[in-house]
Amino acid sequence: MNRQIGYITSAHLILFSIAAGYFFIAKISTAPDNPDHVNATHVIQETVLSAEAKKGKALFTGNCASCHNVFKIIVGPALAGFEDRGPWADRKKLYEWIRHPEIFMKTDPYTQGLRKQFDKMMTPSSHLTNEEIDFIVAYIKETEKAAAVQ
């Protein structure tokens, strides 16, 4: 009889430990400062992206995502808030940079600093139209807004 009570008590302790571990992990993975939470947020928020931002996401994935993320530094800088850095508030300069980074960099100290910081030259995307670049910008901005709401 005592042995059965011991087994039952052990089983309850094991189940309690599993449940507590599950809730602890769930709490951590949904914390706003957890990078995995940021990624999950964007998966959820995709349904609220505008048509332009959805086009931008596809373009971003095909042209930018191998080196950039909206929130994390990968090979190149994170793109959240990019218009507040460098000359990117001027959309014409952004178009020129994306299409011809090596030429643009010759006269721009900000992009020269990026090259030193990341020890890489951005790959030219001369095939992108102004409208497609605008779609990518819409995706970046809406992704930032969605994260800020969460």
FISENU-570516 format. One record per atom (N, C-alpha, C): atom name; x negated, z negated, y negated. Coordinates in pm, whole numbers, plus 50000, padded with zeros to 5 digits. Example, Ala and Ser with C-alpha at 12.3 -4.5 7.8 and 13.67 -1.06 7.14 Angstrom:
<nodes>
<node "N",<48681,49220,50569>>
<node "CA",<48770,49220,50450>>
<node "C",<48680,49220,50330>>
<node "N",<48715,49292,50225>>
<node "CA",<48633,49286,50106>>
<node "C",<48710,49213,49997>>
</nodes>
This chain:
<nodes>
<node "N",<49918,50000,50118>>
<node "CA",<50000,50000,50000>>
<node "C",<49913,50000,49875>>
<node "N",<49810,49913,49871>>
<node "CA",<49721,49909,49755>>
<node "C",<49646,50039,49736>>
<node "N",<49613,50103,49848>>
<node "CA",<49543,50230,49842>>
<node "C",<49632,50336,49778>>
<node "N",<49761,50338,49812>>
<node "CA",<49854,50435,49753>>
<node "C",<49869,50412,49602>>
<node "N",<49877,50288,49562>>
<node "CA",<49886,50257,49419>>
<node "C",<49760,50305,49347>>
<node "N",<49646,50290,49410>>
<node "CA",<49519,50337,49353>>
<node "C",<49519,50487,49335>>
<node "N",<49570,50561,49437>>
<node "CA",<49578,50707,49428>>
<node "C",<49674,50750,49316>>
<node "N",<49786,50685,49308>>
<node "CA",<49886,50717,49206>>
<node "C",<49828,50690,49067>>
<node "N",<49762,50577,49051>>
<node "CA",<49702,50543,48923>>
<node "C",<49595,50645,48886>>
<node "N",<49512,50684,48981>>
<node "CA",<49408,50784,48956>>
<node "C",<49470,50918,48916>>
<node "N",<49577,50955,48986>>
<node "CA",<49643,51082,48955>>
<node "C",<49699,51080,48813>>
<node "N",<49760,50966,48775>>
<node "CA",<49814,50955,48639>>
<node "C",<49702,50961,48534>>
<node "N",<49591,50897,48562>>
<node "CA",<49478,50901,48468>>
<node "C",<49423,51042,48454>>
<node "N",<49415,51114,48564>>
<node "CA",<49367,51251,48558>>
<node "C",<49464,51338,48478>>
<node "N",<49592,51326,48504>>
<node "CA",<49692,51403,48430>>
<node "C",<49690,51367,48281>>
<node "N",<49677,51240,48251>>
<node "CA",<49669,51196,48112>>
<node "C",<49545,51256,48044>>
<node "N",<49432,51257,48112>>
<node "CA",<49308,51312,48057>>
<node "C",<49323,51462,48030>>
<node "N",<49385,51532,48123>>
<node "CA",<49406,51676,48104>>
<node "C",<49497,51701,47984>>
<node "N",<49606,51626,47975>>
<node "CA",<49699,51644,47863>>
<node "C",<49632,51610,47731>>
<node "N",<49559,51500,47727>>
<node "CA",<49491,51461,47603>>
<node "C",<49389,51567,47563>>
<node "N",<49315,51618,47659>>
<node "CA",<49218,51723,47632>>
<node "C",<49284,51848,47578>>
<node "N",<49397,51885,47636>>
<node "CA",<49471,52003,47589>>
<node "C",<49514,51986,47444>>
<node "N",<49572,51871,47410>>
<node "CA",<49618,51849,47273>>
<node "C",<49501,51840,47175>>
<node "N",<49390,51783,47218>>
<node "CA",<49272,51775,47133>>
<node "C",<49219,51915,47103>>
<node "N",<49207,51998,47204>>
<node "CA",<49160,52136,47187>>
<node "C",<49258,52216,47101>>
<node "N",<49386,52197,47125>>
<node "CA",<49486,52269,47046>>
<node "C",<49476,52229,46899>>
<node "N",<49452,52102,46872>>
<node "CA",<49439,52054,46733>>
<node "C",<49317,52116,46667>>
<node "N",<49205,52119,46735>>
<node "CA",<49082,52176,46679>>
<node "C",<49099,52326,46656>>
<node "N",<49157,52399,46750>>
<node "CA",<49166,52544,46736>>
<node "C",<49264,52588,46629>>
<node "N",<49349,52498,46581>>
<node "CA",<49441,52535,46473>>
<node "C",<49399,52475,46340>>
<node "N",<49283,52411,46336>>
<node "CA",<49235,52354,46210>>
<node "C",<49200,52469,46115>>
<node "N",<49240,52461,45988>>
<node "CA",<49216,52569,45892>>
<node "C",<49069,52606,45872>>
<node "N",<48975,52510,45890>>
<node "CA",<48835,52541,45869>>
<node "C",<48766,52592,45996>>
<node "N",<48841,52607,46104>>
<node "CA",<48786,52659,46227>>
<node "C",<48787,52812,46220>>
<node "N",<48671,52880,46238>>
<node "CA",<48667,53026,46229>>
<node "C",<48760,53094,46329>>
<node "N",<48780,53035,46446>>
<node "CA",<48872,53095,46542>>
<node "C",<49015,53090,46490>>
<node "N",<49048,52985,46415>>
<node "CA",<49181,52976,46354>>
<node "C",<49201,53089,46254>>
<node "N",<49097,53120,46177>>
<node "CA",<49107,53230,46079>>
<node "C",<49140,53359,46151>>
<node "N",<49073,53386,46264>>
<node "CA",<49102,53508,46340>>
<node "C",<49244,53507,46393>>
<node "N",<49290,53394,46444>>
<node "CA",<49426,53385,46496>>
<node "C",<49526,53406,46384>>
<node "N",<49497,53354,46267>>
<node "CA",<49585,53370,46152>>
<node "C",<49606,53517,46123>>
<node "N",<49500,53593,46130>>
<node "CA",<49511,53734,46095>>
<node "C",<49589,53813,46200>>
<node "N",<49581,53770,46324>>
<node "CA",<49661,53836,46426>>
<node "C",<49809,53811,46398>>
<node "N",<49843,53688,46364>>
<node "CA",<49982,53654,46333>>
<node "C",<50028,53725,46207>>
<node "N",<49944,53729,46104>>
<node "CA",<49983,53785,45975>>
<node "C",<49991,53937,45975>>
<node "N",<49939,54004,46077>>
<node "CA",<49941,54150,46078>>
<node "C",<50081,54206,46059>>
<node "N",<50180,54137,46108>>
<node "CA",<50317,54186,46096>>
<node "C",<50365,54188,45951>>
<node "N",<50299,54115,45862>>
<node "CA",<50341,54114,45722>>
<node "C",<50253,54202,45634>>
<node "N",<50159,54274,45692>>
<node "CA",<50076,54365,45614>>
<node "C",<50159,54482,45564>>
<node "N",<50128,54528,45444>>
<node "CA",<50195,54647,45391>>
<node "C",<50152,54769,45472>>
<node "N",<50224,54878,45454>>
<node "CA",<50190,55002,45525>>
<node "C",<50048,55046,45488>>
<node "N",<50013,55031,45359>>
<node "CA",<49878,55069,45314>>
<node "C",<49772,54983,45382>>
<node "N",<49797,54852,45389>>
<node "CA",<49700,54761,45450>>
<node "C",<49688,54787,45601>>
<node "N",<49797,54826,45666>>
<node "CA",<49788,54859,45808>>
<node "C",<49702,54984,45829>>
<node "N",<49716,55082,45741>>
<node "CA",<49628,55200,45747>>
<node "C",<49485,55156,45721>>
<node "N",<49470,55067,45623>>
<node "CA",<49337,55016,45590>>
<node "C",<49272,54941,45705>>
<node "N",<49352,54868,45781>>
<node "CA",<49297,54795,45896>>
<node "C",<49241,54893,45998>>
<node "N",<49315,55000,46025>>
<node "CA",<49267,55100,46120>>
<node "C",<49137,55165,46069>>
<node "N",<49133,55196,45941>>
<node "CA",<49012,55254,45881>>
<node "C",<48897,55154,45882>>
<node "N",<48926,55030,45849>>
<node "CA",<48825,54924,45850>>
<node "C",<48767,54909,45990>>
<node "N",<48853,54905,46090>>
<node "CA",<48809,54889,46228>>
<node "C",<48718,55005,46269>>
<node "N",<48755,55126,46230>>
<node "CA",<48678,55243,46271>>
<node "C",<48552,55267,46190>>
<node "N",<48545,55216,46069>>
<node "CA",<48433,55250,45981>>
<node "C",<48349,55131,45934>>
<node "N",<48406,55013,45931>>
<node "CA",<48338,54899,45867>>
<node "C",<48311,54782,45960>>
<node "N",<48397,54763,46058>>
<node "CA",<48396,54639,46137>>
<node "C",<48271,54618,46221>>
<node "N",<48194,54723,46247>>
<node "CA",<48071,54702,46324>>
<node "C",<47968,54624,46244>>
<node "N",<47980,54625,46111>>
<node "CA",<47885,54554,46026>>
<node "C",<47949,54447,45938>>
<node "N",<48080,54457,45915>>
<node "CA",<48148,54366,45822>>
<node "C",<48269,54299,45885>>
<node "N",<48297,54180,45834>>
<node "CA",<48418,54106,45864>>
<node "C",<48470,54059,45730>>
<node "N",<48598,54031,45722>>
<node "CA",<48651,53985,45595>>
<node "C",<48593,53848,45559>>
<node "N",<48578,53759,45657>>
<node "CA",<48538,53621,45630>>
<node "C",<48400,53581,45679>>
<node "N",<48342,53655,45769>>
<node "CA",<48215,53614,45828>>
<node "C",<48106,53716,45798>>
<node "N",<47985,53666,45781>>
<node "CA",<47869,53755,45771>>
<node "C",<47839,53804,45912>>
<node "N",<47826,53933,45926>>
<node "CA",<47786,53990,46056>>
<node "C",<47649,54055,46032>>
<node "N",<47644,54187,46030>>
<node "CA",<47523,54259,45995>>
<node "C",<47514,54269,45843>>
<node "N",<47629,54287,45780>>
<node "CA",<47639,54293,45635>>
<node "C",<47722,54176,45585>>
<node "N",<47742,54170,45454>>
<node "CA",<47814,54055,45397>>
<node "C",<47962,54052,45434>>
<node "N",<48018,53932,45430>>
<node "CA",<48163,53916,45444>>
<node "C",<48226,53981,45321>>
<node "N",<48344,54040,45336>>
<node "CA",<48402,54118,45228>>
<node "C",<48509,54045,45147>>
<node "N",<48545,53925,45188>>
<node "CA",<48642,53849,45108>>
<node "C",<48585,53827,44969>>
<node "N",<48664,53854,44869>>
<node "CA",<48622,53834,44731>>
<node "C",<48519,53932,44681>>
<node "N",<48503,54045,44748>>
<node "CA",<48397,54139,44712>>
<node "C",<48409,54190,44568>>
<node "N",<48530,54200,44515>>
<node "CA",<48547,54253,44380>>
<node "C",<48496,54155,44274>>
<node "N",<48477,54030,44312>>
<node "CA",<48423,53931,44220>>
<node "C",<48271,53928,44220>>
<node "N",<48210,54006,44309>>
<node "CA",<48065,54013,44319>>
<node "C",<48020,54155,44284>>
<node "N",<47907,54166,44225>>
<node "CA",<47851,54298,44197>>
<node "C",<47942,54382,44108>>
<node "N",<47927,54512,44115>>
<node "CA",<48001,54603,44028>>
<node "C",<48133,54652,44087>>
<node "N",<48185,54585,44189>>
<node "CA",<48295,54641,44268>>
<node "C",<48432,54633,44201>>
<node "N",<48444,54564,44090>>
<node "CA",<48571,54565,44018>>
<node "C",<48597,54705,43961>>
<node "N",<48490,54781,43940>>
<node "CA",<48501,54921,43897>>
<node "C",<48516,55006,44024>>
<node "N",<48637,55050,44049>>
<node "CA",<48666,55121,44173>>
<node "C",<48581,55248,44189>>
<node "N",<48549,55316,44079>>
<node "CA",<48465,55437,44088>>
<node "C",<48327,55404,44144>>
<node "N",<48273,55289,44103>>
<node "CA",<48143,55247,44156>>
<node "C",<48154,55213,44304>>
<node "N",<48265,55153,44343>>
<node "CA",<48287,55122,44485>>
<node "C",<48292,55249,44568>>
<node "N",<48364,55350,44520>>
<node "CA",<48372,55478,44591>>
<node "C",<48232,55538,44609>>
<node "N",<48157,55536,44499>>
<node "CA",<48022,55593,44502>>
<node "C",<47933,55517,44601>>
<node "N",<47940,55384,44598>>
<node "CA",<47859,55300,44688>>
<node "C",<47892,55328,44834>>
<node "N",<48020,55332,44865>>
<node "CA",<48061,55352,45005>>
<node "C",<48016,55490,45055>>
<node "N",<48027,55589,44971>>
<node "CA",<47993,55726,45013>>
<node "C",<47842,55752,45012>>
<node "N",<47771,55698,44914>>
<node "CA",<47629,55729,44897>>
<node "C",<47548,55604,44861>>
<node "N",<47539,55510,44954>>
<node "CA",<47474,55383,44920>>
<node "C",<47328,55397,44878>>
<node "N",<47254,55485,44940>>
<node "CA",<47112,55498,44907>>
<node "C",<47093,55548,44763>>
<node "N",<47174,55644,44723>>
<node "CA",<47166,55696,44586>>
<node "C",<47211,55590,44486>>
<node "N",<47323,55522,44517>>
<node "CA",<47377,55420,44427>>
<node "C",<47276,55307,44408>>
<node "N",<47210,55269,44515>>
<node "CA",<47119,55155,44514>>
<node "C",<46999,55178,44422>>
<node "N",<46960,55301,44401>>
<node "CA",<46842,55331,44319>>
<node "C",<46854,55275,44177>>
<node "N",<46978,55265,44126>>
<node "CA",<46996,55219,43988>>
<node "C",<47074,55088,43978>>
<node "N",<47105,55025,44091>>
<node "CA",<47188,54905,44085>>
<node "C",<47115,54784,44144>>
<node "N",<47082,54686,44060>>
<node "CA",<47010,54567,44109>>
<node "C",<47087,54485,44211>>
<node "N",<47221,54479,44198>>
<node "CA",<47300,54400,44292>>
<node "C",<47284,54453,44435>>
<node "N",<47297,54583,44451>>
<node "CA",<47286,54641,44585>>
<node "C",<47142,54639,44635>>
<node "N",<47047,54643,44545>>
<node "CA",<46907,54628,44586>>
<node "C",<46887,54488,44645>>
<node "N",<46952,54389,44584>>
<node "CA",<46946,54253,44636>>
<node "C",<47012,54240,44773>>
<node "N",<47122,54314,44793>>
<node "CA",<47187,54312,44925>>
<node "C",<47093,54367,45032>>
<node "N",<47023,54473,44998>>
<node "CA",<46931,54531,45096>>
<node "C",<46821,54432,45131>>
<node "N",<46769,54362,45032>>
<node "CA",<46666,54261,45060>>
<node "C",<46723,54146,45143>>
<node "N",<46844,54104,45108>>
<node "CA",<46906,53990,45178>>
<node "C",<46935,54023,45323>>
<node "N",<46990,54141,45350>>
<node "CA",<47033,54175,45486>>
<node "C",<46933,54263,45560>>
<node "N",<46829,54308,45490>>
<node "CA",<46726,54393,45549>>
<node "C",<46786,54516,45618>>
<node "N",<46892,54568,45560>>
<node "CA",<46961,54685,45615>>
<node "C",<47011,54772,45500>>
<node "N",<47025,54898,45529>>
<node "CA",<47089,54991,45437>>
<node "C",<47229,55018,45490>>
<node "N",<47327,55011,45402>>
<node "CA",<47464,55039,45444>>
<node "C",<47474,55185,45490>>
<node "N",<47547,55206,45597>>
<node "CA",<47570,55341,45648>>
<node "C",<47665,55414,45555>>
<node "N",<47628,55535,45511>>
<node "CA",<47718,55610,45423>>
<node "C",<47848,55646,45495>>
<node "N",<47957,55643,45421>>
<node "CA",<48088,55685,45474>>
<node "C",<48143,55793,45382>>
<node "N",<48068,55902,45372>>
<node "CA",<48102,56010,45279>>
<node "C",<48232,56081,45317>>
<node "N",<48278,56061,45437>>
<node "CA",<48402,56125,45483>>
<node "C",<48528,56055,45432>>
<node "N",<48515,55933,45382>>
<node "CA",<48634,55858,45337>>
<node "C",<48680,55908,45200>>
<node "N",<48810,55927,45186>>
<node "CA",<48867,55967,45057>>
<node "C",<48889,55843,44971>>
<node "N",<48915,55864,44843>>
<node "CA",<48947,55751,44755>>
<node "C",<49067,55675,44808>>
<node "N",<49168,55748,44853>>
<node "CA",<49289,55684,44904>>
<node "C",<49258,55599,45027>>
<node "N",<49175,55648,45116>>
<node "CA",<49139,55571,45236>>
<node "C",<49061,55445,45198>>
<node "N",<48972,55456,45102>>
<node "CA",<48898,55338,45056>>
<node "C",<48996,55238,44995>>
<node "N",<49095,55289,44920>>
<node "CA",<49197,55201,44862>>
<node "C",<49277,55130,44972>>
<node "N",<49304,55198,45082>>
<node "CA",<49374,55136,45195>>
<node "C",<49289,55022,45253>>
<node "N",<49159,55046,45267>>
<node "CA",<49069,54942,45319>>
<node "C",<49068,54822,45225>>
<node "N",<49064,54848,45095>>
<node "CA",<49067,54739,44996>>
<node "C",<49198,54660,45009>>
<node "N",<49309,54732,45026>>
<node "CA",<49439,54665,45044>>
<node "C",<49436,54575,45167>>
<node "N",<49378,54623,45276>>
<node "CA",<49367,54542,45398>>
<node "C",<49285,54415,45372>>
<node "N",<49171,54429,45306>>
<node "CA",<49086,54313,45279>>
<node "C",<49160,54211,45193>>
<node "N",<49223,54258,45086>>
<node "CA",<49293,54167,44994>>
<node "C",<49412,54098,45061>>
<node "N",<49490,54173,45138>>
<node "CA",<49607,54113,45204>>
<node "C",<49564,54016,45314>>
<node "N",<49454,54045,45379>>
<node "CA",<49401,53954,45481>>
<node "C",<49356,53823,45415>>
<node "N",<49292,53833,45299>>
<node "CA",<49253,53714,45224>>
<node "C",<49375,53631,45185>>
<node "N",<49478,53698,45134>>
<node "CA",<49599,53628,45091>>
<node "C",<49665,53558,45211>>
<node "N",<49672,53626,45324>>
<node "CA",<49734,53568,45443>>
<node "C",<49659,53443,45486>>
<node "N",<49528,53445,45478>>
<node "CA",<49449,53328,45516>>
<node "C",<49470,53213,45417>>
<node "N",<49484,53246,45290>>
<node "CA",<49503,53143,45189>>
<node "C",<49637,53072,45207>>
<node "N",<49737,53142,45257>>
<node "CA",<49871,53085,45277>>
<node "C",<49869,52989,45394>>
<node "N",<49787,53018,45494>>
<node "CA",<49785,52936,45616>>
<node "C",<49725,52806,45592>>
</nodes>
